[in-house]
Amino acid sequence: MPLTLLAITLLLGVTLCYMAVCAASPFGTCRKCSGWGFAMKTDRKGRMKRGKDCRRCKATGKRIRVGRWLYNRFARIYRAGTNTP
């Protein structure tokens, strides 16, 4: 029983920490472009140059975190369901 209780406590702690990160910093760096906003490519001489804009983050370098996206979705659904005209 203590092992199960430890696992539940650990899982709850990780979840609460992730919720705190999503509340404090809702945007994280894009994983595809590493926060640059564009891809790097090389020219014929092997020098690095700027490539195309990143399609995932639309060249901003930031993406909304999954937890914040879920919170925004649930809040929007709740507001739409409780809004009385």
C-alpha positions in Angstrom: 0.0 0.0 0.0 2.7 2.6 0.8 4.2 2.1 -2.7 0.9 2.9 -4.3 0.5 5.9 -2.1 4.0 7.1 -3.1 3.2 6.7 -6.8 -0.1 8.6 -6.5 1.6 11.4 -4.5 4.5 11.7 -7.1 2.0 11.8 -10.0 -0.1 14.4 -8.3 3.1 16.5 -7.6 4.2 16.3 -11.2 0.8 17.3 -12.4 0.6 20.3 -10.1 4.1 21.4 -11.1 3.1 21.2 -14.8 -0.1 23.2 -14.1 2.0 25.9 -12.4 4.4 26.0 -15.4 1.5 26.3 -17.8 0.0 29.1 -15.8 3.2 31.1 -15.4 4.5 30.5 -18.9 1.8 29.4 -21.3 4.2 29.5 -24.3 7.2 27.3 -24.8 9.8 27.2 -27.6 8.9 25.4 -30.8 10.5 21.9 -30.9 10.8 21.9 -34.7 12.8 25.1 -35.1 14.2 25.2 -31.6 12.8 28.7 -31.1 14.5 30.3 -34.1 11.3 30.6 -36.2 13.0 29.3 -39.3 14.9 26.3 -40.5 18.7 26.5 -41.1 20.1 25.2 -44.4 23.5 25.4 -46.0 24.5 27.0 -49.3 26.7 25.3 -51.9 29.9 26.4 -50.0 28.6 24.8 -46.8 27.8 28.1 -45.0 24.7 28.2 -42.9 21.9 30.5 -44.0 18.4 31.2 -43.1 15.8 28.7 -44.5 12.1 28.8 -44.8 9.8 30.0 -42.0 8.6 27.4 -39.6 5.1 26.2 -40.3 4.4 24.9 -36.8 4.9 28.2 -35.0 4.3 30.5 -37.9 7.8 32.0 -37.6 7.4 33.1 -34.0 9.5 30.5 -32.3 6.9 30.0 -29.6 4.1 27.4 -29.3 1.3 27.1 -26.8 1.9 24.3 -24.2 -0.4 21.3 -24.3 -1.7 21.9 -20.8 -2.5 25.6 -21.5 -4.2 24.6 -24.8 -6.4 22.1 -22.9 -7.2 24.7 -20.2 -8.2 27.3 -22.9 -10.4 24.7 -24.7 -12.2 23.7 -21.5 -12.7 27.3 -20.4 -14.1 28.2 -23.8 -16.6 25.3 -23.7 -17.6 26.2 -20.1 -18.1 29.9 -21.0 -20.2 28.9 -24.1 -22.3 26.5 -22.0 -23.0 28.9 -19.1 -23.4 32.1 -21.0 -27.0 33.2 -20.8 -28.2 35.7 -23.5 
